[in-house]
Amino acid sequence: MTPWPRSASATRSPSSPSYVPGARPDGTLTEKLSSNENPFPPLTGVVAAVSDAAADLNRYPDLAATQLVTELASRFQVEPEQVVVGNGSVALLETILTALLEPGDEVVYAWRSFEAYPIAVAIAGGTAVPVPLTEGERHDLPAMAAAVTDRTKAVILCSPNNPTGPALRDAEVRALLAELPRGCPRAHRRGLHRVRPHG
């Protein structure tokens, strides 16, 4: 029997880092904040939407998420071809890095930060450039800008930083973007934006 071929995102060399999830807290009144758990139950509208979707489990989903893409494009006044959706930020990040990186290309990110970053870079065949956090456990944005080379293809920002918590301020991010070379993408927990040329 011939096994199914594995996708690029499922291929991992023995030297690739492994994801280490946070420990599950003991007790019934605790939440795992490192996994974005919420102490409150899902909104009734969310439960209703999930229940409604379950009625169509016998159908294939729209793999292109056409309705969602169309509505997002309309809301943000862009073309549908400019919208990419996926199963969470990690799936999107892996897709983006796989499209961007060639062997030897670098990705700069703060460390310690989200455990998936070094894994995603390794899977895409890139070279990780982790930049230590400041003493206040914040992104060291000047050091991250200084770590950018002509091989840097992306800079990843995590706000609020996981697992330390501090959030990036708008002015800080703008100052970093002003330091980056034109066209250098940067990834953020809320999406990825290509830096537009000045002028």
Secondary structure, 3 states (H helix, E strand, C coil): CCCCCCCHHHCCCCCCCCCCCCCCCCCCCCCCHHHCCCCCCCCHHHHHHHHHHHCCCCCCCCCCCHHHHHHHHHHCCCCHHHCCCCCCHHHHHHHHHHHHCCCCCEEEEEECCCCHHHHHHHHCCCEEEEEECCCCCCCCHHHHHHHCCCCEEEEEECCCCCCCCCCCCHHHHHHHHHHCCCCCEEEECCEEEECCCCC
